Amino acid sequence: MKGKFLPLLLLVPSLSAFADQCDDNFTKKGNPITGGEYSTSVKVAGLSTASAIGQMRNIAINNSMQILDEDLQAGSLLVEEPASAVHRPLPISISATADGEVSMVLKTRKGSFGNAGEIKKAMCGMLTQLKPGKTAPARAAAAAAKPIAMSATALATEVEQQAKENVAVVDTRYKGRVYTLKGVNKGVTTDGGILRVFYDMNPSLIPGLTQSRTLLYQTRVMCKLAADQKGYALSLRTNDRINLTGTFDYYEDAERLVILKDCRAAK
């Protein structure tokens, strides 16, 4: 039996071989002042472009990353490590060629510090999961995401920073994300029968005691309430503290307005 299966095993590169490739090909450019660029690659015999991108997409999903863009035939994939308490969103570009080479590139923003060792470990941890294949695997099911809890002003600041870098990325990055936003009610309006709640972007420490400032060019946040929230909306008063859960719908650049839909009072 040993003689029968040994030739077959030799045809499949070992995980160690992939890891060695990944380590050897890892490069770091730039610095915290100008921004860094980290890249690496592996080459897998018998791996098609579509299979490579499909596998990397599923690996990213299983690592709780967001898929921003993918093209199986062109061999391109853009995924993102969500923001955390220690870093802003980290987009990662992945490309694949017909000869089985798969590359990853992570670029960090100016003023950001990255641990090259940890970044290499994370990249290689994904790339070494690749296997030979000709067709793309079925899309992995993403785990049900819990609402992202934060203040409305924090979300506005995050979106504003992204819009300054590239406004076209905002909807791609945020659309469909569910948030639970705390804040202060600036006012309730109606548009076509839909009740809309606006957050106060400059709430005072004691709402109602001190008039909030109003800035001309300021990113705002508005929640379109679900149909069953009429009673809640009618009970709101200006300067009431609010905590709403809703889904990011779109960003209105001309108005600098973040719009969430299907909002309900958080329990």
Sequence and secondary structure as in RCSB ss.txt:
>XXXX:A:sequence
MKGKFLPLLLLVPSLSAFADQCDDNFTKKGNPITGGEYSTSVKVAGLSTASAIGQMRNIAINNSMQILDEDLQAG
SLLVEEPASAVHRPLPISISATADGEVSMVLKTRKGSFGNAGEIKKAMCGMLTQLKPGKTAPARAAAAAAKPIAM
SATALATEVEQQAKENVAVVDTRYKGRVYTLKGVNKGVTTDGGILRVFYDMNPSLIPGLTQSRTLLYQTRVMCKL
AADQKGYALSLRTNDRINLTGTFDYYEDAERLVILKDCRAAK
>XXXX:A:secstr
 HHHHHHHHHTS  HHHHHHHHHHH EEEEETTTEEEEEEEEE TTB HHHHHHHHHHHHHHTT EEEEEETTTT
EEEEEE   SS   EEEEEEE TTSEEEEEEE  TT    HHHHHHHHHHHHTT   BSS            EEE
EHHHHHHHHHHHHHHHTHHHHHHHTT EEEEEEEEEEEEEETTEEEEEE SS  SSTTTS     SS  EEEEEE
 GGGHHHHHH  TT EEEEEEEEEEEETTTTEEEEEEEEE  
